[in-house]
Amino acid sequence: MKLVIDHADLAAAVGYAARTLPSRPSAPVLAGLLLDATGDRLRGRAFDYDVSPDTTVPATVTKPGRALVPGRLLADITATRRGDVHPDLDGTRPLPRRPRSSLRQTAAPGSTCTPPHRVTPGP
């Protein structure tokens, strides 16, 4: 998954979806935020047994894909960054110069890496 998105749009989407994530989830997957990049949109979804926020924001998607990332960590990261954001995730093989796949959010003054979870179809 590769895309370019405005920081304000990403922060709004992640903040909206991550605000319902539990601080101490009963299962690790419940701490995740599912990002789905298709067409010209980025969709962010979270799940808690009580609520399930779902939001969509405009993005320039160069490679469609899905990723389950730690929601609260991504919300904290996006709150501190400015400018356009370039999330880059390749779940099938490692990214260059990285030991494993990561969500790389590049914006001035540096870049941040967040390890993704594996997304598999449910039962």
Backbone atoms as SQL, in Angstrom:
CREATE TABLE atoms (id INTEGER PRIMARY KEY, chain TEXT, resi INTEGER, resn TEXT, atom TEXT, x REAL, y REAL, z REAL);
INSERT INTO atoms VALUES
  (1, 'A', 1, 'MET', 'N', 0.853, -1.164, 0.000),
  (2, 'A', 1, 'MET', 'CA', 0.000, 0.000, 0.000),
  (3, 'A', 1, 'MET', 'C', 0.900, 1.230, 0.000),
  (4, 'A', 2, 'LYS', 'N', 0.679, 2.098, -0.970),
  (5, 'A', 2, 'LYS', 'CA', 1.396, 3.364, -1.033),
  (6, 'A', 2, 'LYS', 'C', 0.394, 4.455, -1.359),
  (7, 'A', 3, 'LEU', 'N', 0.529, 5.575, -0.662),
  (8, 'A', 3, 'LEU', 'CA', -0.371, 6.684, -0.919),
  (9, 'A', 3, 'LEU', 'C', 0.224, 7.980, -0.416),
  (10, 'A', 4, 'VAL', 'N', -0.353, 9.079, -0.872),
  (11, 'A', 4, 'VAL', 'CA', -0.002, 10.412, -0.389),
  (12, 'A', 4, 'VAL', 'C', -1.289, 11.026, 0.123),
  (13, 'A', 5, 'ILE', 'N', -1.238, 11.566, 1.341),
  (14, 'A', 5, 'ILE', 'CA', -2.434, 12.121, 1.966),
  (15, 'A', 5, 'ILE', 'C', -2.057, 13.373, 2.747),
  (16, 'A', 6, 'ASP', 'N', -2.953, 14.321, 2.760),
  (17, 'A', 6, 'ASP', 'CA', -2.741, 15.533, 3.536),
  (18, 'A', 6, 'ASP', 'C', -2.740, 15.196, 5.025),
  (19, 'A', 7, 'HIS', 'N', -1.832, 15.810, 5.768),
  (20, 'A', 7, 'HIS', 'CA', -1.717, 15.532, 7.201),
  (21, 'A', 7, 'HIS', 'C', -3.030, 15.750, 7.940),
  (22, 'A', 8, 'ALA', 'N', -3.725, 16.829, 7.648),
  (23, 'A', 8, 'ALA', 'CA', -4.974, 17.130, 8.360),
  (24, 'A', 8, 'ALA', 'C', -6.021, 16.051, 8.120),
  (25, 'A', 9, 'ASP', 'N', -6.105, 15.545, 6.891),
  (26, 'A', 9, 'ASP', 'CA', -7.066, 14.480, 6.592),
  (27, 'A', 9, 'ASP', 'C', -6.712, 13.194, 7.320),
  (28, 'A', 10, 'LEU', 'N', -5.424, 12.839, 7.301),
  (29, 'A', 10, 'LEU', 'CA', -4.998, 11.620, 7.991),
  (30, 'A', 10, 'LEU', 'C', -5.209, 11.744, 9.495),
  (31, 'A', 11, 'ALA', 'N', -4.834, 12.873, 10.062),
  (32, 'A', 11, 'ALA', 'CA', -4.996, 13.073, 11.508),
  (33, 'A', 11, 'ALA', 'C', -6.469, 13.014, 11.902),
  (34, 'A', 12, 'ALA', 'N', -7.344, 13.582, 11.084),
  (35, 'A', 12, 'ALA', 'CA', -8.780, 13.554, 11.389),
  (36, 'A', 12, 'ALA', 'C', -9.318, 12.130, 11.328),
  (37, 'A', 13, 'ALA', 'N', -8.949, 11.378, 10.299),
  (38, 'A', 13, 'ALA', 'CA', -9.438, 10.009, 10.142),
  (39, 'A', 13, 'ALA', 'C', -8.922, 9.097, 11.253),
  (40, 'A', 14, 'VAL', 'N', -7.620, 9.182, 11.518),
  (41, 'A', 14, 'VAL', 'CA', -7.023, 8.330, 12.546),
  (42, 'A', 14, 'VAL', 'C', -7.538, 8.720, 13.929),
  (43, 'A', 15, 'GLY', 'N', -7.625, 10.011, 14.185),
  (44, 'A', 15, 'GLY', 'CA', -8.119, 10.466, 15.476),
  (45, 'A', 15, 'GLY', 'C', -9.550, 10.041, 15.738),
  (46, 'A', 16, 'TYR', 'N', -10.392, 10.120, 14.705),
  (47, 'A', 16, 'TYR', 'CA', -11.797, 9.728, 14.849),
  (48, 'A', 16, 'TYR', 'C', -11.913, 8.233, 15.147),
  (49, 'A', 17, 'ALA', 'N', -11.198, 7.427, 14.381),
  (50, 'A', 17, 'ALA', 'CA', -11.303, 5.982, 14.560),
  (51, 'A', 17, 'ALA', 'C', -10.599, 5.505, 15.831),
  (52, 'A', 18, 'ALA', 'N', -9.462, 6.097, 16.173),
  (53, 'A', 18, 'ALA', 'CA', -8.672, 5.622, 17.313),
  (54, 'A', 18, 'ALA', 'C', -9.247, 6.040, 18.659),
  (55, 'A', 19, 'ARG', 'N', -10.106, 7.030, 18.691),
  (56, 'A', 19, 'ARG', 'CA', -10.626, 7.492, 19.992),
  (57, 'A', 19, 'ARG', 'C', -11.472, 6.435, 20.694),
  (58, 'A', 20, 'THR', 'N', -11.974, 5.459, 19.963),
  (59, 'A', 20, 'THR', 'CA', -12.788, 4.410, 20.578),
  (60, 'A', 20, 'THR', 'C', -11.988, 3.157, 20.909),
  (61, 'A', 21, 'LEU', 'N', -10.711, 3.118, 20.537),
  (62, 'A', 21, 'LEU', 'CA', -9.908, 1.929, 20.811),
  (63, 'A', 21, 'LEU', 'C', -9.672, 1.779, 22.312),
  (64, 'A', 22, 'PRO', 'N', -9.795, 0.570, 22.818),
  (65, 'A', 22, 'PRO', 'CA', -9.590, 0.362, 24.251),
  (66, 'A', 22, 'PRO', 'C', -8.126, 0.531, 24.642),
  (67, 'A', 23, 'SER', 'N', -7.889, 1.030, 25.847),
  (68, 'A', 23, 'SER', 'CA', -6.516, 1.190, 26.313),
  (69, 'A', 23, 'SER', 'C', -5.916, -0.157, 26.710),
  (70, 'A', 24, 'ARG', 'N', -6.760, -1.075, 27.137),
  (71, 'A', 24, 'ARG', 'CA', -6.320, -2.421, 27.486),
  (72, 'A', 24, 'ARG', 'C', -7.231, -3.420, 26.784),
  (73, 'A', 25, 'PRO', 'N', -6.969, -3.714, 25.507),
  (74, 'A', 25, 'PRO', 'CA', -7.854, -4.601, 24.750),
  (75, 'A', 25, 'PRO', 'C', -7.782, -6.043, 25.239),
  (76, 'A', 26, 'SER', 'N', -8.899, -6.746, 25.121),
  (77, 'A', 26, 'SER', 'CA', -8.943, -8.155, 25.516),
  (78, 'A', 26, 'SER', 'C', -8.208, -9.040, 24.507),
  (79, 'A', 27, 'ALA', 'N', -8.090, -8.569, 23.269),
  (80, 'A', 27, 'ALA', 'CA', -7.327, -9.265, 22.228),
  (81, 'A', 27, 'ALA', 'C', -6.474, -8.220, 21.505),
  (82, 'A', 28, 'PRO', 'N', -5.233, -8.542, 21.152),
  (83, 'A', 28, 'PRO', 'CA', -4.353, -7.555, 20.511),
  (84, 'A', 28, 'PRO', 'C', -4.931, -6.935, 19.242),
  (85, 'A', 29, 'VAL', 'N', -5.697, -7.679, 18.488),
  (86, 'A', 29, 'VAL', 'CA', -6.253, -7.157, 17.243),
  (87, 'A', 29, 'VAL', 'C', -7.225, -6.004, 17.495),
  (88, 'A', 30, 'LEU', 'N', -7.818, -5.942, 18.673),
  (89, 'A', 30, 'LEU', 'CA', -8.762, -4.868, 18.997),
  (90, 'A', 30, 'LEU', 'C', -8.057, -3.528, 19.209),
  (91, 'A', 31, 'ALA', 'N', -6.736, -3.538, 19.327),
  (92, 'A', 31, 'ALA', 'CA', -5.975, -2.291, 19.451),
  (93, 'A', 31, 'ALA', 'C', -5.596, -1.743, 18.079),
  (94, 'A', 32, 'GLY', 'N', -5.964, -2.478, 17.033),
  (95, 'A', 32, 'GLY', 'CA', -5.563, -2.103, 15.685),
  (96, 'A', 32, 'GLY', 'C', -6.545, -1.185, 14.982),
  (97, 'A', 33, 'LEU', 'N', -6.006, -0.466, 14.011),
  (98, 'A', 33, 'LEU', 'CA', -6.784, 0.400, 13.131),
  (99, 'A', 33, 'LEU', 'C', -6.576, -0.141, 11.725),
  (100, 'A', 34, 'LEU', 'N', -7.663, -0.529, 11.072),
  (101, 'A', 34, 'LEU', 'CA', -7.581, -1.088, 9.729),
  (102, 'A', 34, 'LEU', 'C', -7.596, 0.051, 8.720),
  (103, 'A', 35, 'LEU', 'N', -6.515, 0.172, 7.956),
  (104, 'A', 35, 'LEU', 'CA', -6.417, 1.166, 6.901),
  (105, 'A', 35, 'LEU', 'C', -6.599, 0.458, 5.570),
  (106, 'A', 36, 'ASP', 'N', -7.499, 0.960, 4.737),
  (107, 'A', 36, 'ASP', 'CA', -7.802, 0.360, 3.448),
  (108, 'A', 36, 'ASP', 'C', -7.691, 1.443, 2.377),
  (109, 'A', 37, 'ALA', 'N', -6.671, 1.342, 1.532),
  (110, 'A', 37, 'ALA', 'CA', -6.445, 2.342, 0.488),
  (111, 'A', 37, 'ALA', 'C', -6.873, 1.771, -0.859),
  (112, 'A', 38, 'THR', 'N', -7.897, 2.372, -1.454),
  (113, 'A', 38, 'THR', 'CA', -8.382, 1.964, -2.768),
  (114, 'A', 38, 'THR', 'C', -8.849, 3.199, -3.521),
  (115, 'A', 39, 'GLY', 'N', -8.677, 3.167, -4.828),
  (116, 'A', 39, 'GLY', 'CA', -9.139, 4.282, -5.653),
  (117, 'A', 39, 'GLY', 'C', -8.477, 5.586, -5.254),
  (118, 'A', 40, 'ASP', 'N', -9.281, 6.541, -4.848),
  (119, 'A', 40, 'ASP', 'CA', -8.751, 7.841, -4.405),
  (120, 'A', 40, 'ASP', 'C', -9.137, 8.118, -2.960),
  (121, 'A', 41, 'ARG', 'N', -9.280, 7.053, -2.161),
  (122, 'A', 41, 'ARG', 'CA', -9.729, 7.185, -0.780),
  (123, 'A', 41, 'ARG', 'C', -8.912, 6.312, 0.164),
  (124, 'A', 42, 'LEU', 'N', -8.805, 6.774, 1.400),
  (125, 'A', 42, 'LEU', 'CA', -8.253, 5.972, 2.490),
  (126, 'A', 42, 'LEU', 'C', -9.368, 5.795, 3.500),
  (127, 'A', 43, 'ARG', 'N', -9.669, 4.559, 3.809),
  (128, 'A', 43, 'ARG', 'CA', -10.728, 4.245, 4.773),
  (129, 'A', 43, 'ARG', 'C', -10.081, 3.749, 6.056),
  (130, 'A', 44, 'GLY', 'N', -10.485, 4.309, 7.180),
  (131, 'A', 44, 'GLY', 'CA', -9.970, 3.899, 8.480),
  (132, 'A', 44, 'GLY', 'C', -11.093, 3.319, 9.319),
  (133, 'A', 45, 'ARG', 'N', -10.866, 2.110, 9.849),
  (134, 'A', 45, 'ARG', 'CA', -11.881, 1.440, 10.661),
  (135, 'A', 45, 'ARG', 'C', -11.268, 0.876, 11.928),
  (136, 'A', 46, 'ALA', 'N', -12.022, 0.947, 12.983),
  (137, 'A', 46, 'ALA', 'CA', -11.629, 0.350, 14.260),
  (138, 'A', 46, 'ALA', 'C', -12.809, -0.462, 14.766),
  (139, 'A', 47, 'PHE', 'N', -12.555, -1.309, 15.740),
  (140, 'A', 47, 'PHE', 'CA', -13.633, -2.132, 16.277),
  (141, 'A', 47, 'PHE', 'C', -13.466, -2.291, 17.776),
  (142, 'A', 48, 'ASP', 'N', -14.520, -2.011, 18.463),
  (143, 'A', 48, 'ASP', 'CA', -14.645, -2.262, 19.886),
  (144, 'A', 48, 'ASP', 'C', -15.998, -2.959, 19.986),
  (145, 'A', 49, 'TYR', 'N', -16.190, -3.816, 20.906),
  (146, 'A', 49, 'TYR', 'CA', -17.447, -4.565, 20.956),
  (147, 'A', 49, 'TYR', 'C', -18.670, -3.667, 21.125),
  (148, 'A', 50, 'ASP', 'N', -18.475, -2.408, 21.509),
  (149, 'A', 50, 'ASP', 'CA', -19.597, -1.485, 21.676),
  (150, 'A', 50, 'ASP', 'C', -19.815, -0.604, 20.457),
  (151, 'A', 51, 'VAL', 'N', -18.740, -0.112, 19.860),
  (152, 'A', 51, 'VAL', 'CA', -18.843, 0.793, 18.710),
  (153, 'A', 51, 'VAL', 'C', -17.846, 0.366, 17.633),
  (154, 'A', 52, 'SER', 'N', -18.110, 0.827, 16.414),
  (155, 'A', 52, 'SER', 'CA', -17.233, 0.498, 15.299),
  (156, 'A', 52, 'SER', 'C', -17.125, 1.706, 14.370),
  (157, 'A', 53, 'PRO', 'N', -16.240, 2.665, 14.679),
  (158, 'A', 53, 'PRO', 'CA', -16.119, 3.854, 13.829),
  (159, 'A', 53, 'PRO', 'C', -15.529, 3.510, 12.465),
  (160, 'A', 54, 'ASP', 'N', -16.010, 4.213, 11.465),
  (161, 'A', 54, 'ASP', 'CA', -15.587, 4.002, 10.086),
  (162, 'A', 54, 'ASP', 'C', -15.553, 5.371, 9.415),
  (163, 'A', 55, 'THR', 'N', -14.421, 5.748, 8.843),
  (164, 'A', 55, 'THR', 'CA', -14.296, 7.047, 8.200),
  (165, 'A', 55, 'THR', 'C', -13.512, 6.918, 6.903),
  (166, 'A', 56, 'THR', 'N', -13.794, 7.803, 5.973),
  (167, 'A', 56, 'THR', 'CA', -13.128, 7.808, 4.677),
  (168, 'A', 56, 'THR', 'C', -12.640, 9.218, 4.374),
  (169, 'A', 57, 'VAL', 'N', -11.393, 9.334, 3.889),
  (170, 'A', 57, 'VAL', 'CA', -10.811, 10.632, 3.537),
  (171, 'A', 57, 'VAL', 'C', -10.153, 10.532, 2.165),
  (172, 'A', 58, 'PRO', 'N', -10.046, 11.655, 1.440),
  (173, 'A', 58, 'PRO', 'CA', -9.408, 11.622, 0.126),
  (174, 'A', 58, 'PRO', 'C', -7.903, 11.393, 0.237),
  (175, 'A', 59, 'ALA', 'N', -7.359, 10.644, -0.717),
  (176, 'A', 59, 'ALA', 'CA', -5.924, 10.357, -0.760),
  (177, 'A', 59, 'ALA', 'C', -5.528, 10.035, -2.196),
  (178, 'A', 60, 'THR', 'N', -4.265, 10.210, -2.503),
  (179, 'A', 60, 'THR', 'CA', -3.734, 9.813, -3.808),
  (180, 'A', 60, 'THR', 'C', -3.094, 8.440, -3.623),
  (181, 'A', 61, 'VAL', 'N', -3.785, 7.397, -4.049),
  (182, 'A', 61, 'VAL', 'CA', -3.330, 6.025, -3.848),
  (183, 'A', 61, 'VAL', 'C', -2.532, 5.582, -5.074),
  (184, 'A', 62, 'THR', 'N', -1.254, 5.250, -4.877),
  (185, 'A', 62, 'THR', 'CA', -0.432, 4.754, -5.978),
  (186, 'A', 62, 'THR', 'C', -0.362, 3.238, -5.993),
  (187, 'A', 63, 'LYS', 'N', -0.575, 2.600, -4.840),
  (188, 'A', 63, 'LYS', 'CA', -0.620, 1.140, -4.759),
  (189, 'A', 63, 'LYS', 'C', -1.677, 0.774, -3.719),
  (190, 'A', 64, 'PRO', 'N', -2.824, 0.225, -4.140),
  (191, 'A', 64, 'PRO', 'CA', -3.886, -0.114, -3.188),
  (192, 'A', 64, 'PRO', 'C', -3.438, -1.210, -2.223),
  (193, 'A', 65, 'GLY', 'N', -4.083, -1.240, -1.071),
  (194, 'A', 65, 'GLY', 'CA', -3.779, -2.277, -0.097),
  (195, 'A', 65, 'GLY', 'C', -4.481, -2.039, 1.217),
  (196, 'A', 66, 'ARG', 'N', -4.295, -3.002, 2.149),
  (197, 'A', 66, 'ARG', 'CA', -4.872, -2.918, 3.485),
  (198, 'A', 66, 'ARG', 'C', -3.797, -3.203, 4.511),
  (199, 'A', 67, 'ALA', 'N', -3.929, -2.559, 5.666),
  (200, 'A', 67, 'ALA', 'CA', -2.973, -2.788, 6.755),
  (201, 'A', 67, 'ALA', 'C', -3.665, -2.571, 8.082),
  (202, 'A', 68, 'LEU', 'N', -3.339, -3.411, 9.038),
  (203, 'A', 68, 'LEU', 'CA', -3.830, -3.266, 10.405),
  (204, 'A', 68, 'LEU', 'C', -2.660, -2.759, 11.233),
  (205, 'A', 69, 'VAL', 'N', -2.753, -1.517, 11.714),
  (206, 'A', 69, 'VAL', 'CA', -1.651, -0.890, 12.448),
  (207, 'A', 69, 'VAL', 'C', -2.101, -0.553, 13.868),
  (208, 'A', 70, 'PRO', 'N', -1.168, -0.423, 14.805),
  (209, 'A', 70, 'PRO', 'CA', -1.534, -0.019, 16.168),
  (210, 'A', 70, 'PRO', 'C', -2.188, 1.366, 16.143),
  (211, 'A', 71, 'GLY', 'N', -3.471, 1.433, 16.464),
  (212, 'A', 71, 'GLY', 'CA', -4.260, 2.646, 16.318),
  (213, 'A', 71, 'GLY', 'C', -3.833, 3.815, 17.185),
  (214, 'A', 72, 'ARG', 'N', -3.636, 3.588, 18.469),
  (215, 'A', 72, 'ARG', 'CA', -3.258, 4.689, 19.362),
  (216, 'A', 72, 'ARG', 'C', -1.866, 5.223, 19.028),
  (217, 'A', 73, 'LEU', 'N', -0.953, 4.334, 18.677),
  (218, 'A', 73, 'LEU', 'CA', 0.393, 4.762, 18.303),
  (219, 'A', 73, 'LEU', 'C', 0.338, 5.615, 17.032),
  (220, 'A', 74, 'LEU', 'N', -0.423, 5.182, 16.038),
  (221, 'A', 74, 'LEU', 'CA', -0.550, 5.959, 14.809),
  (222, 'A', 74, 'LEU', 'C', -1.208, 7.307, 15.078),
  (223, 'A', 75, 'ALA', 'N', -2.189, 7.348, 15.963),
  (224, 'A', 75, 'ALA', 'CA', -2.834, 8.624, 16.315),
  (225, 'A', 75, 'ALA', 'C', -1.836, 9.570, 16.977),
  (226, 'A', 76, 'ASP', 'N', -0.990, 9.048, 17.857),
  (227, 'A', 76, 'ASP', 'CA', 0.034, 9.880, 18.503),
  (228, 'A', 76, 'ASP', 'C', 1.045, 10.404, 17.486),
  (229, 'A', 77, 'ILE', 'N', 1.431, 9.554, 16.549),
  (230, 'A', 77, 'ILE', 'CA', 2.405, 9.959, 15.533),
  (231, 'A', 77, 'ILE', 'C', 1.823, 11.030, 14.623),
  (232, 'A', 78, 'THR', 'N', 0.605, 10.821, 14.149),
  (233, 'A', 78, 'THR', 'CA', 0.011, 11.798, 13.228),
  (234, 'A', 78, 'THR', 'C', -0.285, 13.123, 13.910),
  (235, 'A', 79, 'ALA', 'N', -0.456, 13.116, 15.215),
  (236, 'A', 79, 'ALA', 'CA', -0.716, 14.367, 15.933),
  (237, 'A', 79, 'ALA', 'C', 0.515, 15.268, 15.973),
  (238, 'A', 80, 'THR', 'N', 1.702, 14.691, 15.797),
  (239, 'A', 80, 'THR', 'CA', 2.931, 15.483, 15.903),
  (240, 'A', 80, 'THR', 'C', 3.541, 15.857, 14.565),
  (241, 'A', 81, 'ARG', 'N', 3.036, 15.316, 13.477),
  (242, 'A', 81, 'ARG', 'CA', 3.614, 15.571, 12.152),
  (243, 'A', 81, 'ARG', 'C', 2.857, 16.654, 11.411),
  (244, 'A', 82, 'ARG', 'N', 3.506, 17.256, 10.431),
  (245, 'A', 82, 'ARG', 'CA', 2.884, 18.286, 9.592),
  (246, 'A', 82, 'ARG', 'C', 3.231, 18.017, 8.129),
  (247, 'A', 83, 'GLY', 'N', 2.454, 18.595, 7.214),
  (248, 'A', 83, 'GLY', 'CA', 2.716, 18.451, 5.779),
  (249, 'A', 83, 'GLY', 'C', 2.095, 17.193, 5.213),
  (250, 'A', 84, 'ASP', 'N', 2.373, 16.924, 3.949),
  (251, 'A', 84, 'ASP', 'CA', 1.855, 15.718, 3.310),
  (252, 'A', 84, 'ASP', 'C', 2.507, 14.488, 3.925),
  (253, 'A', 85, 'VAL', 'N', 1.736, 13.416, 4.010),
  (254, 'A', 85, 'VAL', 'CA', 2.202, 12.173, 4.607),
  (255, 'A', 85, 'VAL', 'C', 2.222, 11.123, 3.510),
  (256, 'A', 86, 'HIS', 'N', 3.245, 10.271, 3.509),
  (257, 'A', 86, 'HIS', 'CA', 3.420, 9.250, 2.479),
  (258, 'A', 86, 'HIS', 'C', 3.480, 7.864, 3.118),
  (259, 'A', 87, 'PRO', 'N', 2.349, 7.300, 3.571),
  (260, 'A', 87, 'PRO', 'CA', 2.383, 5.944, 4.130),
  (261, 'A', 87, 'PRO', 'C', 2.808, 4.945, 3.059),
  (262, 'A', 88, 'ASP', 'N', 3.680, 4.030, 3.429),
  (263, 'A', 88, 'ASP', 'CA', 4.233, 3.043, 2.507),
  (264, 'A', 88, 'ASP', 'C', 4.269, 1.708, 3.236),
  (265, 'A', 89, 'LEU', 'N', 3.476, 0.741, 2.771),
  (266, 'A', 89, 'LEU', 'CA', 3.430, -0.564, 3.425),
  (267, 'A', 89, 'LEU', 'C', 3.430, -1.637, 2.364),
  (268, 'A', 90, 'ASP', 'N', 4.330, -2.567, 2.492),
  (269, 'A', 90, 'ASP', 'CA', 4.375, -3.723, 1.609),
  (270, 'A', 90, 'ASP', 'C', 4.369, -4.941, 2.509),
  (271, 'A', 91, 'GLY', 'N', 3.223, -5.561, 2.684),
  (272, 'A', 91, 'GLY', 'CA', 3.094, -6.685, 3.601),
  (273, 'A', 91, 'GLY', 'C', 3.613, -7.992, 3.060),
  (274, 'A', 92, 'THR', 'N', 3.989, -8.052, 1.773),
  (275, 'A', 92, 'THR', 'CA', 4.434, -9.310, 1.205),
  (276, 'A', 92, 'THR', 'C', 5.935, -9.505, 1.286),
  (277, 'A', 93, 'ARG', 'N', 6.690, -8.409, 1.401),
  (278, 'A', 93, 'ARG', 'CA', 8.139, -8.518, 1.512),
  (279, 'A', 93, 'ARG', 'C', 8.671, -7.288, 2.236),
  (280, 'A', 94, 'PRO', 'N', 9.860, -7.379, 2.805),
  (281, 'A', 94, 'PRO', 'CA', 10.406, -6.229, 3.534),
  (282, 'A', 94, 'PRO', 'C', 10.667, -5.041, 2.616),
  (283, 'A', 95, 'LEU', 'N', 10.576, -3.868, 3.179),
  (284, 'A', 95, 'LEU', 'CA', 10.936, -2.653, 2.460),
  (285, 'A', 95, 'LEU', 'C', 12.456, -2.549, 2.417),
  (286, 'A', 96, 'PRO', 'N', 13.016, -1.852, 1.452),
  (287, 'A', 96, 'PRO', 'CA', 14.481, -1.721, 1.394),
  (288, 'A', 96, 'PRO', 'C', 15.056, -1.148, 2.691),
  (289, 'A', 97, 'ARG', 'N', 16.149, -1.710, 3.134),
  (290, 'A', 97, 'ARG', 'CA', 16.883, -1.282, 4.330),
  (291, 'A', 97, 'ARG', 'C', 16.059, -1.373, 5.607),
  (292, 'A', 98, 'ARG', 'N', 15.070, -2.210, 5.631),
  (293, 'A', 98, 'ARG', 'CA', 14.278, -2.439, 6.842),
  (294, 'A', 98, 'ARG', 'C', 14.227, -3.943, 7.094),
  (295, 'A', 99, 'PRO', 'N', 14.295, -4.380, 8.366),
  (296, 'A', 99, 'PRO', 'CA', 14.261, -5.810, 8.645),
  (297, 'A', 99, 'PRO', 'C', 12.906, -6.448, 8.376),
  (298, 'A', 100, 'ARG', 'N', 11.827, -5.660, 8.379),
  (299, 'A', 100, 'ARG', 'CA', 10.498, -6.197, 8.074),
  (300, 'A', 100, 'ARG', 'C', 9.608, -5.052, 7.602),
  (301, 'A', 101, 'SER', 'N', 8.415, -5.392, 7.179),
  (302, 'A', 101, 'SER', 'CA', 7.504, -4.375, 6.661),
  (303, 'A', 101, 'SER', 'C', 7.171, -3.357, 7.734),
  (304, 'A', 102, 'SER', 'N', 6.901, -2.136, 7.308),
  (305, 'A', 102, 'SER', 'CA', 6.536, -1.097, 8.260),
  (306, 'A', 102, 'SER', 'C', 5.708, -0.042, 7.559),
  (307, 'A', 103, 'LEU', 'N', 4.969, 0.701, 8.327),
  (308, 'A', 103, 'LEU', 'CA', 4.233, 1.839, 7.805),
  (309, 'A', 103, 'LEU', 'C', 5.142, 3.031, 7.999),
  (310, 'A', 104, 'ARG', 'N', 5.676, 3.551, 6.935),
  (311, 'A', 104, 'ARG', 'CA', 6.619, 4.643, 7.015),
  (312, 'A', 104, 'ARG', 'C', 5.884, 5.938, 6.740),
  (313, 'A', 105, 'GLN', 'N', 5.812, 6.786, 7.705),
  (314, 'A', 105, 'GLN', 'CA', 5.142, 8.078, 7.584),
  (315, 'A', 105, 'GLN', 'C', 6.221, 9.132, 7.464),
  (316, 'A', 106, 'THR', 'N', 6.435, 9.623, 6.261),
  (317, 'A', 106, 'THR', 'CA', 7.505, 10.569, 6.025),
  (318, 'A', 106, 'THR', 'C', 6.954, 11.982, 5.961),
  (319, 'A', 107, 'ALA', 'N', 7.444, 12.825, 6.801),
  (320, 'A', 107, 'ALA', 'CA', 7.071, 14.241, 6.819),
  (321, 'A', 107, 'ALA', 'C', 8.190, 14.976, 7.538),
  (322, 'A', 108, 'ALA', 'N', 8.358, 16.237, 7.233),
  (323, 'A', 108, 'ALA', 'CA', 9.416, 17.005, 7.890),
  (324, 'A', 108, 'ALA', 'C', 9.163, 17.007, 9.387),
  (325, 'A', 109, 'PRO', 'N', 10.135, 16.820, 10.212),
  (326, 'A', 109, 'PRO', 'CA', 11.565, 16.785, 10.005),
  (327, 'A', 109, 'PRO', 'C', 12.149, 15.392, 9.816),
  (328, 'A', 110, 'GLY', 'N', 11.381, 14.306, 9.871),
  (329, 'A', 110, 'GLY', 'CA', 11.967, 12.974, 9.735),
  (330, 'A', 110, 'GLY', 'C', 10.931, 11.960, 9.348),
  (331, 'A', 111, 'SER', 'N', 11.210, 10.706, 9.648),
  (332, 'A', 111, 'SER', 'CA', 10.249, 9.668, 9.345),
  (333, 'A', 111, 'SER', 'C', 10.063, 8.776, 10.565),
  (334, 'A', 112, 'THR', 'N', 8.933, 8.139, 10.619),
  (335, 'A', 112, 'THR', 'CA', 8.575, 7.279, 11.736),
  (336, 'A', 112, 'THR', 'C', 8.114, 5.948, 11.192),
  (337, 'A', 113, 'CYS', 'N', 8.474, 4.869, 11.844),
  (338, 'A', 113, 'CYS', 'CA', 8.051, 3.550, 11.399),
  (339, 'A', 113, 'CYS', 'C', 7.156, 2.916, 12.445),
  (340, 'A', 114, 'THR', 'N', 6.069, 2.298, 11.972),
  (341, 'A', 114, 'THR', 'CA', 5.123, 1.621, 12.826),
  (342, 'A', 114, 'THR', 'C', 4.961, 0.203, 12.317),
  (343, 'A', 115, 'PRO', 'N', 5.211, -0.834, 13.133),
  (344, 'A', 115, 'PRO', 'CA', 5.080, -2.198, 12.650),
  (345, 'A', 115, 'PRO', 'C', 3.612, -2.560, 12.428),
  (346, 'A', 116, 'PRO', 'N', 3.274, -3.167, 11.274),
  (347, 'A', 116, 'PRO', 'CA', 1.887, -3.537, 11.009),
  (348, 'A', 116, 'PRO', 'C', 1.563, -4.908, 11.565),
  (349, 'A', 117, 'HIS', 'N', 0.280, -5.241, 11.648),
  (350, 'A', 117, 'HIS', 'CA', -0.191, -6.584, 11.971),
  (351, 'A', 117, 'HIS', 'C', -0.615, -7.229, 10.658),
  (352, 'A', 118, 'ARG', 'N', -0.663, -8.519, 10.624),
  (353, 'A', 118, 'ARG', 'CA', -1.087, -9.234, 9.430),
  (354, 'A', 118, 'ARG', 'C', -2.608, -9.124, 9.294),
  (355, 'A', 119, 'VAL', 'N', -3.092, -8.832, 8.078),
  (356, 'A', 119, 'VAL', 'CA', -4.522, -8.758, 7.802),
  (357, 'A', 119, 'VAL', 'C', -4.905, -10.019, 7.072),
  (358, 'A', 120, 'THR', 'N', -5.784, -10.824, 7.684),
  (359, 'A', 120, 'THR', 'CA', -6.261, -12.046, 7.052),
  (360, 'A', 120, 'THR', 'C', -7.777, -12.039, 7.033),
  (361, 'A', 121, 'PRO', 'N', -8.377, -12.677, 6.043),
  (362, 'A', 121, 'PRO', 'CA', -9.845, -12.734, 6.005),
  (363, 'A', 121, 'PRO', 'C', -10.385, -13.465, 7.221),
  (364, 'A', 122, 'GLY', 'N', -11.472, -12.965, 7.751),
  (365, 'A', 122, 'GLY', 'CA', -12.094, -13.578, 8.938),
  (366, 'A', 122, 'GLY', 'C', -12.917, -14.790, 8.572),
  (367, 'A', 123, 'PRO', 'N', -13.429, -15.455, 9.582),
  (368, 'A', 123, 'PRO', 'CA', -14.238, -16.660, 9.323),
  (369, 'A', 123, 'PRO', 'C', -15.562, -16.321, 8.691);
